Amino acid sequence: MLSILWDKLKHSSTPLVLASIKIILKFTERKEELFRNIVEKIKAPLITLMTGNENSGSYETMFVVLQHI
């Protein structure tokens, strides 16, 4: 299940990426070591969302991404 969601992190749709991250974190929150590893791995998709939207002028998207961090 997590591998299916992990593939969605490469999608260009911001809502899809954020929803996938939320579900992944919810599934792993009780497994401390796995949770830490996942948090490290999701940094790159979040940074991509932030920098990718900076050029297009979507500050609303950047605000939503920052709220989810």
N, C-alpha and C positions, 0 to 999 in steps of 0.2 A: 504494500500500500504506500509506504513512504517513497519507494522508488518511482511510483507513478506521479506522486506529488512533486518529487524532486525535479522531474522533467519539466514541470510547469513553471519552475523558477527561471527558465530560459526564455519564457514567452515575453512578448512585447507589451502585453496587456497588464497595466499596473494593478487593477483590481484582482486579476487572476493570481499574480505573483504574491500580493499581500495576503489574499485568502489562503493560498497554499502555505505560506510561511506561518500563518496563524494556526492552521490545522497541524502542521508538522510540529510546532512547538507544543501544542496541546497534547499530541500523542506521546511526546518524549519528556514531558515535564516531571514525571515520576521516576525517570531513570536518569539520575544526576550526571553521570559520565557521558551518556549519549546526548543529553541536553546540552552540555558544554560544547561537545563536538559540533552539534548542529548549529549552535549559535555562532561558532567560528565560521562555519561554512556558509551561512546565510548573509554574512557581511557583504560579500561580493555582489550578490543580486540587489541588495539594498543600495549599495553605493552606485551601482549601474543605474538604478531608477533615479537616484538623485542627480547624477551628472548627466544622464541622458535627457532629462526633462529641463535641465538648466538652459540648454541651448534652445529649446523650443519655447521657452518662456512660461512653462506651466508651473508657476509657484504654488498653486493649489495642490498639485500632485506632490511636490516636495514637502509641503506642510503635512499632508496625510502620511507620507512615508516617515517623517520625523515623529509623528504621533505614535506610530507602531513600533518604534525602536524602544 
